[in-house]
């Protein structure tokens, strides 16, 4: 079972590397709460461009050389942002399965989110026992381990330290909602393959290959590669099973693969979700919980 109680009170420095990696996976599951598709041969040239470090805006135009490239880029970014969901609140029940090099397991995440303000996550194991509860604001993270009866109060940078991913509140928010993450208007190249639009953009941290449905501009796939080739950090996210509610086209299934030194694969299945309903964020820390 995913929530196996540890004995003793240990700090991160005392935990073996193997256990520390597992802890990172638990936190990443909470954060994302949240199989990358193989690209078609049509996009091989774009994928080759990912390995380059040239961050200049070089829009590839092969059929009509006299097109205003800045207008093309603006049109592409409008399509990328076309289906971004604007909301006030969001809640969901998500079935999560994960697999790492060490183990394979799953659980259920209950999520409550108020845009730009607060994220609340409760993670339970397969037997329905709540193991962790987390409250995140743009500046802080509070994490309760309900099995060990401990609580941690940290800054938002704590998530970056544990997951080795540069999370901030907005990135977490977009990841959960299904909006593009680490999007930038620095478009290096693009390709219209008929049914799909592929856009390669380069930011300060990641090179991001975005695949959109060319009919409704739903986000289908994101491939992020670290600009720093020494780190060799990559992330693949596949979005599927969209429910096209008015104003809220939502991908109810996600497949996420994160790798650097190790590899983590997550599958997220949104069983229930709702936008713009009144929410509460219960987070009372019992007096007998030890602070870590």
Backbone as numpy.savetxt, mean C-alpha at the origin, in Angstrom:
# Nx Ny Nz CAx CAy CAz Cx Cy Cz
-1.53 -20.46 14.21 -2.38 -19.27 14.21 -1.50 -18.03 14.21
-1.96 -16.94 13.57 -1.14 -15.75 13.39 -0.81 -15.08 14.71
-1.70 -15.17 15.71 -1.47 -14.46 16.95 -0.94 -15.43 18.01
0.32 -15.77 17.93 0.94 -16.66 18.90 1.63 -15.83 19.96
1.21 -15.99 21.20 1.69 -15.14 22.30 3.16 -15.42 22.58
3.97 -14.33 22.73 5.35 -14.45 23.14 5.43 -14.45 24.65
6.49 -15.03 25.18 6.72 -14.99 26.61 7.84 -14.05 26.90
7.71 -13.30 28.01 8.75 -12.36 28.38 8.53 -11.03 27.71
9.20 -9.99 28.18 9.11 -8.65 27.59 10.45 -8.33 27.00
10.49 -8.20 25.69 11.74 -7.96 25.00 11.66 -6.70 24.18
12.73 -6.01 24.07 12.82 -4.89 23.15 13.24 -5.40 21.79
13.16 -4.51 20.78 13.52 -4.92 19.42 14.95 -5.38 19.34
15.83 -4.81 20.14 17.23 -5.17 20.07 17.49 -6.58 20.56
16.56 -7.14 21.38 16.75 -8.47 21.93 16.08 -9.56 21.10
15.31 -9.17 20.12 14.58 -10.14 19.33 15.47 -10.65 18.21
15.59 -11.97 18.00 16.38 -12.49 16.89 15.92 -11.91 15.57
16.84 -11.86 14.60 16.53 -11.25 13.31 15.33 -11.89 12.66
15.20 -13.22 12.78 14.06 -13.91 12.18 12.75 -13.42 12.76
12.70 -13.27 14.10 11.49 -12.79 14.75 11.23 -11.33 14.44
12.32 -10.57 14.32 12.14 -9.16 13.99 11.51 -8.99 12.62
11.90 -9.85 11.66 11.30 -9.80 10.33 9.82 -10.14 10.41
9.46 -11.16 11.22 8.06 -11.54 11.37 7.28 -10.37 11.96
7.88 -9.68 12.95 7.20 -8.52 13.54 6.95 -7.47 12.48
7.92 -7.27 11.61 7.73 -6.29 10.53 6.56 -6.70 9.64
6.43 -7.99 9.36 5.32 -8.45 8.54 3.99 -8.18 9.21
3.91 -8.42 10.54 2.68 -8.13 11.26 2.31 -6.67 11.13
3.31 -5.79 11.35 3.04 -4.36 11.27 2.64 -3.96 9.86
3.30 -4.54 8.86 2.94 -4.22 7.48 1.53 -4.65 7.16
1.11 -5.81 7.68 -0.27 -6.25 7.50 -1.22 -5.23 8.11
-0.90 -4.76 9.30 -1.74 -3.74 9.95 -1.79 -2.47 9.13
-0.64 -2.05 8.65 -0.56 -0.80 7.91 -1.34 -0.89 6.61
-1.18 -1.93 5.89 -1.88 -2.06 4.61 -3.34 -2.44 4.83
-3.55 -3.33 5.79 -4.87 -3.77 6.24 -5.88 -3.72 5.15
-4.30 -3.37 5.49 -4.77 -3.07 4.81 -4.79 -4.33 5.67
-1.03 -11.83 -7.88 0.35 -12.15 -8.14 0.59 -11.30 -9.34
1.48 -10.23 -8.67 1.65 -9.23 -9.71 1.55 -9.87 -11.09
0.75 -9.27 -12.02 0.58 -9.81 -13.36 1.87 -9.62 -14.15
2.23 -10.61 -14.94 3.40 -10.45 -15.79 3.07 -9.47 -16.90
3.92 -8.47 -17.14 3.63 -7.51 -18.19 3.65 -8.19 -19.56
2.81 -7.70 -20.44 2.78 -8.21 -21.80 4.03 -7.75 -22.54
4.32 -8.42 -23.67 5.52 -8.06 -24.42 5.47 -6.61 -24.89
4.27 -6.06 -25.01 4.12 -4.69 -25.48 4.79 -3.68 -24.57
4.99 -4.03 -23.30 5.53 -3.04 -22.36 6.98 -3.32 -22.02
7.65 -4.20 -22.75 9.02 -4.54 -22.41 9.94 -3.33 -22.48
9.72 -2.46 -23.46 10.57 -1.28 -23.59 10.43 -0.37 -22.38
9.21 -0.26 -21.88 9.00 0.58 -20.70 9.69 -0.04 -19.50
9.60 -1.36 -19.35 10.24 -2.00 -18.21 11.76 -1.87 -18.28
12.31 -1.85 -19.50 13.74 -1.63 -19.63 14.11 -0.23 -19.14
13.20 0.72 -19.36 13.46 2.09 -18.93 13.49 2.22 -17.43
12.87 1.28 -16.71 12.85 1.34 -15.25 14.25 1.27 -14.67
15.14 0.55 -15.34 16.49 0.38 -14.81 17.35 1.61 -15.01
16.85 2.61 -15.72 17.63 3.82 -15.96 17.33 4.86 -14.90
18.29 5.74 -14.67 18.14 6.73 -13.62 17.84 8.12 -14.17
17.62 8.23 -15.46 17.36 9.53 -16.05 16.00 10.03 -15.59
15.95 11.11 -14.82 14.69 11.61 -14.29 14.14 12.77 -15.11
14.72 13.03 -16.27 14.19 14.10 -17.11 12.86 13.68 -17.70
11.99 14.66 -17.98 10.71 14.37 -18.60 10.94 14.12 -20.08
10.89 12.86 -20.52 11.12 12.50 -21.91 9.94 11.68 -22.38
8.89 12.33 -22.82 7.69 11.63 -23.26 7.93 11.02 -24.63
7.68 9.72 -24.76 7.92 9.02 -26.00 6.72 9.19 -26.92
6.92 9.85 -28.04 5.85 10.07 -29.02 6.36 9.55 -30.35
5.79 8.46 -30.81 6.31 7.82 -32.02 5.43 8.06 -33.25
4.14 8.25 -33.05 3.24 8.33 -34.20 3.02 9.76 -34.67
3.04 10.73 -33.76 2.75 12.10 -34.13 3.80 13.02 -33.52
4.93 13.25 -34.20 6.05 13.97 -33.62 5.75 15.40 -33.23
4.73 16.02 -33.80 4.49 17.43 -33.56 3.50 17.71 -32.43
3.10 16.69 -31.71 2.19 16.88 -30.59 2.89 17.63 -29.47
2.15 18.51 -28.80 2.68 19.24 -27.65 2.87 18.25 -26.50
4.13 17.95 -26.16 4.40 16.92 -25.17 3.87 17.31 -23.79
3.93 18.60 -23.43 3.42 19.02 -22.13 1.93 18.79 -22.03
1.21 18.98 -23.13 -0.23 18.73 -23.15 -0.51 17.23 -23.01
0.32 16.40 -23.66 0.15 14.96 -23.56 0.35 14.50 -22.12
1.41 15.02 -21.48 1.68 14.65 -20.09 0.53 15.07 -19.19
0.03 16.30 -19.40 -1.09 16.79 -18.60 -2.32 15.90 -18.79
-2.55 15.45 -20.01 -3.69 14.58 -20.28 -3.52 13.22 -19.60
-2.29 12.70 -19.62 -2.02 11.42 -18.97 -2.24 11.52 -17.46
-1.73 12.59 -16.85 -1.89 12.74 -15.41 -3.36 12.94 -15.04
-4.13 13.57 -15.92 -5.56 13.71 -15.66 -6.22 12.34 -15.64
-5.77 11.44 -16.53 -6.31 10.08 -16.55 -5.89 9.31 -15.31
-4.60 9.49 -14.90 -4.12 8.81 -13.70 -4.95 9.22 -12.49
-5.27 10.51 -12.41 -5.99 11.03 -11.25 -7.51 10.96 -11.41
-7.98 10.55 -12.59 -9.41 10.60 -12.91 -10.24 9.79 -11.93
-9.74 8.60 -11.56 -10.51 7.72 -10.71 -10.05 7.74 -9.25
-9.27 8.73 -8.88 -8.90 8.84 -7.47 -10.16 9.12 -6.65
-10.33 8.39 -5.58 -11.54 8.48 -4.77 -11.41 9.62 -3.77
-12.35 10.53 -3.79 -12.43 11.59 -2.79 -13.51 11.19 -1.78
-13.20 11.30 -0.51 -14.11 10.78 0.50 -13.92 11.55 1.80
-14.84 11.34 2.74 -14.72 11.90 4.08 -14.35 10.82 5.09
-15.08 9.69 5.05 -14.75 8.56 5.93 -14.84 7.27 5.13
-14.18 6.24 5.66 -14.18 4.93 5.02 -14.07 3.87 6.10
-14.82 2.78 5.94 -14.70 1.64 6.86 -14.75 0.36 6.03
-14.09 -0.69 6.55 -14.04 -1.94 5.80 -13.72 -3.11 6.70
-14.15 -4.29 6.23 -13.73 -5.57 6.80 -12.98 -6.31 5.71
-11.73 -6.67 6.00 -10.85 -7.20 4.96 -10.27 -8.54 5.39
-10.43 -9.54 4.55 -9.76 -10.82 4.77 -8.35 -10.72 4.21
-7.36 -11.07 5.02 -5.96 -10.93 4.62 -5.26 -12.28 4.73
-4.58 -12.66 3.66 -3.69 -13.81 3.67 -2.29 -13.32 3.32
-1.31 -13.80 4.05 0.05 -13.36 3.77 1.00 -14.54 3.78
2.08 -14.38 3.05 3.10 -15.41 2.99 4.46 -14.74 2.94
5.33 -15.17 3.83 6.70 -14.69 3.86 7.62 -15.89 3.71
8.93 -15.64 3.76 9.87 -16.74 3.68 9.81 -17.60 4.93
9.31 -17.02 6.04 9.26 -17.75 7.30 7.96 -18.50 7.52
6.83 -17.93 7.09 5.56 -18.56 7.40 4.45 -18.06 6.49
3.31 -18.72 6.62 2.13 -18.40 5.83 0.93 -18.42 6.75
0.10 -17.37 6.71 -1.02 -17.31 7.64 -2.02 -16.26 7.14
-2.98 -15.93 7.98 -3.99 -14.98 7.59 -4.76 -14.45 8.77
-5.69 -13.56 8.51 -6.51 -12.96 9.55 -7.53 -12.02 8.94
-8.17 -11.24 9.79 -9.18 -10.28 9.34 -8.85 -8.91 9.92
-8.88 -7.91 9.07 -8.63 -6.54 9.50 -9.92 -5.73 9.43
-10.20 -5.00 10.49 -11.30 -4.04 10.51 -10.68 -2.64 10.47
-11.11 -1.84 9.51 -10.47 -0.55 9.25 -11.50 0.56 9.37
-11.08 1.66 10.00 -11.88 2.89 10.02 -10.94 4.05 9.72
-11.37 4.91 8.82 -10.49 5.97 8.34 -11.27 7.26 8.17
-10.76 8.32 8.76 -11.26 9.67 8.50 -10.20 10.39 7.71
-10.56 10.88 6.55 -9.59 11.42 5.61 -8.69 12.46 6.24
-7.37 12.26 6.07 -6.32 13.19 6.49 -6.23 13.37 8.00
-6.97 12.55 8.78 -6.99 12.77 10.23 -6.60 11.56 11.05
-7.28 10.44 10.85 -7.04 9.30 11.74 -7.34 7.99 11.03
-6.49 6.98 11.28 -6.68 5.62 10.80 -6.72 4.69 12.00
-7.74 3.85 12.05 -7.94 2.88 13.14 -7.97 1.50 12.52
-7.16 0.57 13.08 -7.10 -0.78 12.54 -7.15 -1.78 13.68
-7.99 -2.79 13.54 -8.03 -3.92 14.48 -7.78 -5.18 13.68
-6.80 -5.99 14.14 -6.43 -7.19 13.41 -6.69 -8.42 14.28
-7.51 -9.34 13.75 -7.85 -10.56 14.49 -7.32 -11.78 13.73
-7.07 -12.86 14.48 -6.60 -14.10 13.88 -7.73 -14.96 13.37
-7.39 -16.16 12.92 -8.38 -17.05 12.31 -9.45 -17.51 13.28
-9.17 -17.47 14.59 -10.17 -17.87 15.59 -10.98 -16.69 16.10
-10.78 -15.51 15.51 -11.56 -14.34 15.89 -11.05 -13.61 17.10
-9.86 -13.91 17.57 -9.28 -13.24 18.73 -8.50 -12.01 18.26
-8.82 -10.85 18.82 -8.13 -9.63 18.43 -6.71 -9.64 18.99
-5.73 -9.48 18.11 -4.34 -9.50 18.52 -3.73 -8.12 18.64
-4.03 -7.25 17.69 -3.46 -5.91 17.68 -4.55 -4.88 17.40
-4.33 -3.69 17.95 -5.15 -2.54 17.59 -4.21 -1.35 17.42
-4.42 -0.59 16.37 -3.51 0.50 16.05 -4.29 1.76 15.72
-3.76 2.89 16.17 -4.33 4.21 15.87 -3.22 5.06 15.27
-3.46 5.58 14.07 -2.46 6.37 13.36 -3.03 7.74 13.04
-2.26 8.78 13.32 -2.58 10.14 12.91 -1.46 10.61 11.99
-1.57 11.78 11.38 -0.48 12.25 10.52 0.87 12.36 11.24
0.87 12.42 12.58 2.11 12.59 13.32 2.50 11.41 14.20
1.54 10.53 14.55 1.81 9.56 15.60 1.24 8.18 15.28
1.79 7.18 15.99 1.31 5.80 15.92 1.19 5.26 17.34
0.03 4.71 17.67 -0.15 4.02 18.95 -0.55 2.59 18.65
0.22 1.64 19.19 0.02 0.24 18.89 -0.19 -0.55 20.17
-1.35 -1.22 20.26 -1.64 -2.12 21.38 -1.47 -3.57 20.95
-0.68 -4.30 21.71 -0.60 -5.75 21.57 -1.50 -6.33 22.66
-2.68 -6.81 22.28 -3.68 -7.22 23.25 -3.41 -8.60 23.83
-2.48 -9.33 23.22 -2.10 -10.62 23.76 -1.01 -10.47 24.82
-0.04 -9.61 24.54 1.04 -9.37 25.49 0.70 -8.27 26.50
-0.45 -7.60 26.27 -0.88 -6.49 27.15 0.20 -5.41 27.24
0.63 -4.94 26.05 1.60 -3.86 25.98 1.08 -2.78 25.03
1.63 -1.58 25.15 1.27 -0.47 24.29 2.53 0.30 23.93
2.57 0.78 22.69 3.70 1.59 22.23 3.18 2.91 21.70
3.86 3.99 22.05 3.54 5.32 21.55 4.73 5.80 20.72
4.53 5.99 19.44 5.64 6.36 18.55 5.23 7.48 17.60
6.23 8.03 16.93 5.96 8.98 15.85 5.65 8.20 14.58
5.21 8.90 13.55 4.85 8.24 12.29 6.06 7.57 11.66
7.25 8.02 11.99 8.47 7.43 11.42 8.66 5.98 11.87
7.98 5.59 12.94 8.06 4.21 13.44 7.65 3.21 12.36
6.63 3.56 11.58 6.18 2.66 10.52 7.26 2.51 9.46
7.96 3.59 9.18 9.04 3.52 8.20 10.18 2.64 8.70
10.48 2.74 9.98 11.56 1.94 10.56 11.24 0.45 10.51
10.00 0.09 10.80 9.63 -1.32 10.88 9.45 -1.96 9.52
8.92 -1.22 8.56 8.60 -1.81 7.27 9.64 -1.53 6.20
10.57 -0.60 6.48 11.56 -0.18 5.48 10.89 0.42 4.24
9.71 0.97 4.43 8.99 1.64 3.35 8.67 3.05 3.82
8.91 4.08 2.99 8.71 5.46 3.43 7.24 5.85 3.53
6.55 5.28 4.50 5.14 5.57 4.70 4.96 6.94 5.36
3.99 7.69 4.91 3.42 8.79 5.66 1.91 8.56 5.68
1.18 9.43 6.35 -0.25 9.19 6.52 -0.97 9.16 5.17
-0.63 10.08 4.29 -1.32 10.15 3.00 -1.08 8.88 2.18
0.15 8.36 2.22 0.44 7.13 1.47 -0.37 5.96 2.00
-0.45 5.84 3.32 -1.28 4.78 3.92 -2.73 4.91 3.49
-3.21 6.13 3.54 -4.59 6.42 3.17 -4.87 6.01 1.73
-4.00 6.41 0.81 -4.19 6.09 -0.60 -4.08 4.59 -0.84
-3.17 3.92 -0.13 -2.99 2.49 -0.29 -4.25 1.73 0.11
-4.87 2.13 1.19 -6.08 1.47 1.67 -7.26 1.74 0.74
-7.40 2.98 0.32 -8.52 3.36 -0.53 -8.37 2.80 -1.94
-7.12 2.63 -2.39 -6.89 2.15 -3.74 -6.52 3.23 -4.72
-6.15 4.41 -4.20 -5.66 5.48 -5.06 -4.19 5.26 -5.39
-3.69 5.83 -6.50 -2.27 5.66 -6.83 -1.38 6.20 -5.71
-0.30 5.49 -5.40 0.65 5.94 -4.39 1.95 6.36 -5.07
2.64 7.29 -4.43 3.91 7.81 -4.95 3.78 8.25 -6.41
2.64 8.87 -6.72 2.43 9.38 -8.07 3.14 10.73 -8.23
3.69 10.97 -9.40 4.37 12.22 -9.69 4.08 12.62 -11.13
4.18 13.91 -11.43 3.93 14.36 -12.80 5.19 14.28 -13.66
6.27 13.70 -13.13 7.49 13.52 -13.91 7.36 12.25 -14.75
6.63 12.36 -15.86 6.38 11.22 -16.74 7.59 11.01 -17.65
8.20 9.83 -17.55 9.37 9.51 -18.35 8.96 8.92 -19.70
7.98 8.05 -19.69 7.50 7.46 -20.93 6.10 6.91 -20.72
5.42 6.65 -21.83 4.08 6.07 -21.74 3.82 5.26 -22.99
2.82 4.40 -22.91 2.44 3.62 -24.08 0.96 3.32 -24.03
0.28 3.58 -25.13 -1.13 3.24 -25.29 -1.20 1.94 -26.08
-1.60 0.86 -25.39 -1.63 -0.45 -26.05 -3.03 -0.82 -26.53
-3.93 0.14 -26.55 -5.30 -0.12 -26.98 -6.22 -0.27 -25.80
-6.17 -1.41 -25.10 -7.04 -1.61 -23.96 -6.41 -1.14 -22.66
-5.10 -0.86 -22.68 -4.42 -0.40 -21.47 -3.53 0.80 -21.78
-3.37 1.65 -20.77 -2.45 2.78 -20.84 -1.38 2.57 -19.79
-0.12 2.54 -20.21 0.99 2.33 -19.30 1.80 3.61 -19.18
2.04 4.02 -17.95 2.71 5.29 -17.70 3.88 5.04 -16.74
5.06 5.45 -17.14 6.24 5.34 -16.28 6.60 6.73 -15.77
6.58 6.90 -14.44 6.93 8.16 -13.82 8.05 7.93 -12.81
8.87 8.96 -12.60 10.00 8.84 -11.70 9.93 9.95 -10.66
9.95 9.57 -9.38 9.95 10.53 -8.29 11.27 10.51 -7.54
11.29 11.13 -6.39 12.52 11.19 -5.59 12.88 9.82 -5.02
11.87 8.97 -4.75 12.12 7.69 -4.10 11.94 6.49 -5.02
10.92 6.56 -5.90 10.57 5.38 -6.68 10.38 5.70 -8.15
10.67 4.70 -8.97 10.21 4.68 -10.36 8.91 3.89 -10.36
7.88 4.44 -10.94 6.54 3.88 -10.79 5.93 3.62 -12.17
5.71 2.36 -12.48 5.02 1.98 -13.70 3.56 1.72 -13.38
2.68 2.55 -13.91 1.24 2.48 -13.63 0.51 1.93 -14.85
-0.37 0.97 -14.64 -1.19 0.42 -15.72 -2.65 0.78 -15.45
-3.27 1.45 -16.43 -4.66 1.86 -16.32 -5.51 1.15 -17.36
-6.76 0.88 -17.02 -7.73 0.43 -18.00 -8.03 1.62 -18.92
-7.85 1.44 -20.21 -7.96 2.56 -21.14 -9.41 2.95 -21.43
-10.35 2.19 -20.89 -11.76 2.51 -21.09 -12.30 3.39 -19.97
-12.07 2.97 -18.73 -12.60 3.71 -17.59 -11.52 4.28 -16.68
-10.24 4.03 -17.04 -9.07 4.55 -16.32 -8.97 4.01 -14.88
-9.57 2.86 -14.63 -9.35 2.21 -13.35 -7.88 1.79 -13.23
-7.35 1.89 -12.03 -5.98 1.48 -11.76 -5.92 -0.05 -11.72
-5.08 -0.65 -12.56 -4.98 -2.10 -12.64 -3.73 -2.64 -11.97
-2.63 -1.90 -12.09 -1.36 -2.43 -11.58 -0.37 -1.30 -11.31
0.37 -1.44 -10.22 1.47 -0.52 -9.90 2.73 -1.34 -9.67
3.81 -0.90 -10.28 5.12 -1.53 -10.05 6.08 -0.42 -9.61
6.53 -0.52 -8.36 7.43 0.47 -7.80 8.81 -0.13 -7.62
9.82 0.58 -8.11 11.21 0.18 -7.94 11.98 1.34 -7.33
12.85 1.02 -6.38 13.63 2.04 -5.70 14.56 2.75 -6.67
14.58 4.07 -6.60 15.53 4.84 -7.40 16.96 4.47 -7.01
17.16 4.18 -5.73 18.46 3.76 -5.23 18.66 2.28 -5.57
19.46 1.99 -6.62 19.60 0.62 -7.09 20.31 -0.26 -6.07
21.04 0.34 -5.14 21.73 -0.44 -4.12 20.73 -1.12 -3.20
19.60 -0.47 -2.94 18.60 -1.04 -2.04 17.83 -2.18 -2.70
17.59 -2.07 -3.99 16.89 -3.14 -4.71 15.51 -3.43 -4.10
14.82 -2.38 -3.67 13.50 -2.50 -3.05 12.42 -2.39 -4.13
11.49 -3.34 -4.15 10.43 -3.34 -5.16 9.09 -3.63 -4.50
8.04 -3.18 -5.16 6.68 -3.44 -4.70 5.77 -3.56 -5.91
4.99 -4.64 -5.95 4.00 -4.85 -7.01 2.62 -4.88 -6.37
1.67 -4.13 -6.95 0.30 -4.11 -6.46 -0.63 -4.33 -7.64
-1.49 -5.34 -7.54 -2.49 -5.60 -8.56 -3.88 -5.32 -7.98
-4.70 -4.59 -8.74 -6.05 -4.22 -8.31 -7.06 -4.91 -9.23
-8.09 -5.54 -8.64 -9.07 -6.25 -9.46 -10.43 -6.28 -8.77
-11.40 -6.86 -9.46 -12.78 -6.98 -8.99 -13.34 -5.63 -8.54
-13.34 -4.69 -9.48 -13.88 -3.36 -9.18 -15.39 -3.41 -9.03
-15.88 -2.68 -8.04 -17.30 -2.41 -7.91 -17.49 -0.93 -8.24
-18.22 -0.67 -9.30 -18.29 0.69 -9.83 -19.47 1.44 -9.22
-19.39 1.70 -7.91 -20.40 2.53 -7.26 -20.24 3.97 -7.75
-21.33 4.72 -7.86 -21.24 6.10 -8.36 -20.24 6.93 -7.56
-19.21 7.40 -8.25 -18.22 8.24 -7.60 -17.16 7.49 -6.83
-17.34 6.16 -6.65 -16.41 5.40 -5.84 -16.07 4.06 -6.51
-15.38 4.06 -7.65 -14.96 2.79 -8.24 -13.91 2.15 -7.34
-14.20 0.99 -6.78 -13.37 0.45 -5.71 -12.92 -0.96 -6.04
-11.59 -1.20 -5.97 -11.03 -2.53 -6.20 -11.16 -3.36 -4.93
-12.00 -4.38 -4.97 -12.27 -5.17 -3.77 -11.23 -6.26 -3.54
-10.35 -6.47 -4.51 -9.28 -7.45 -4.33 -7.94 -6.82 -4.69
-6.93 -7.06 -3.86 -5.58 -6.54 -4.08 -4.58 -7.67 -3.86
-3.55 -7.68 -4.66 -2.41 -8.58 -4.44 -1.18 -7.70 -4.34
-0.44 -7.84 -3.26 0.69 -6.97 -2.97 1.93 -7.82 -2.70
3.01 -7.50 -3.37 4.27 -8.20 -3.16 5.35 -7.15 -2.87
6.01 -7.30 -1.73 7.07 -6.38 -1.32 8.34 -7.18 -1.12
9.45 -6.71 -1.69 10.69 -7.46 -1.51 11.88 -6.51 -1.43
12.83 -6.89 -0.66 14.15 -6.27 -0.61 15.11 -7.39 -0.22
15.43 -7.54 1.06 16.24 -8.67 1.50 15.36 -9.92 1.63
14.13 -9.73 2.06 13.16 -10.81 2.13 11.99 -10.48 1.22
10.96 -11.31 1.27 9.80 -11.10 0.42 8.53 -11.36 1.21
7.55 -10.49 1.00 6.23 -10.63 1.63 5.16 -10.51 0.56
4.20 -11.44 0.56 3.08 -11.38 -0.35 1.79 -11.31 0.45
0.94 -10.36 0.09 -0.34 -10.17 0.75 -1.47 -10.27 -0.27
-2.55 -10.89 0.16 -3.78 -10.89 -0.62 -4.87 -10.27 0.25
-5.54 -9.27 -0.28 -6.58 -8.56 0.47 -7.91 -8.72 -0.26
-8.91 -9.16 0.48 -10.25 -9.34 -0.07 -11.22 -8.53 0.79
-11.72 -7.42 0.23 -12.63 -6.54 0.97 -14.02 -7.15 0.98
-14.41 -7.70 2.13 -15.70 -8.35 2.26 -16.83 -7.34 2.46
-16.54 -6.27 3.16 -17.50 -5.19 3.38 -16.74 -3.86 3.31
-17.40 -2.83 2.84 -16.81 -1.50 2.88 -17.91 -0.45 2.71
-17.63 0.73 3.21 -18.62 1.81 3.12 -17.89 3.15 3.16
-18.43 4.11 2.44 -17.88 5.47 2.41 -18.85 6.43 3.11
-18.25 7.42 3.75 -18.96 8.61 4.24 -20.08 8.30 5.23
-19.80 7.35 6.12 -20.71 7.09 7.23 -20.09 7.61 8.53
-20.94 7.90 9.51 -20.43 8.35 10.81 -19.64 7.22 11.46
-18.44 7.55 11.98 -17.56 6.54 12.57 -17.07 6.97 13.94
-16.75 5.98 14.76 -16.04 6.23 16.02 -14.73 5.45 15.96
-13.77 5.84 16.83 -12.45 5.23 16.81 -12.05 4.81 18.23
-12.69 3.75 18.76 -12.44 3.36 20.16 -11.00 2.90 20.37
-10.35 3.52 21.36 -8.96 3.16 21.61 -8.61 3.48 23.06
-9.14 2.70 23.95 -8.87 2.88 25.37 -7.81 1.89 25.82
-6.72 2.41 26.33 -5.61 1.56 26.77 -5.85 1.18 28.24
-6.00 -0.12 28.55 -6.20 -0.54 29.94 -5.02 -0.11 30.83
-5.32 0.12 32.10 -4.30 0.60 33.02 -3.19 -0.44 33.27
-3.52 -1.73 33.11 -2.52 -2.76 33.38 -1.59 -3.05 32.19
-1.76 -2.32 31.08 -0.88 -2.52 29.93 0.47 -1.86 30.19
1.54 -2.57 29.87 2.88 -2.04 30.04 3.30 -1.23 28.82
3.95 -0.12 29.08 4.43 0.73 27.99 5.80 0.26 27.53
5.95 0.11 26.22 7.22 -0.35 25.66 7.94 0.81 24.96
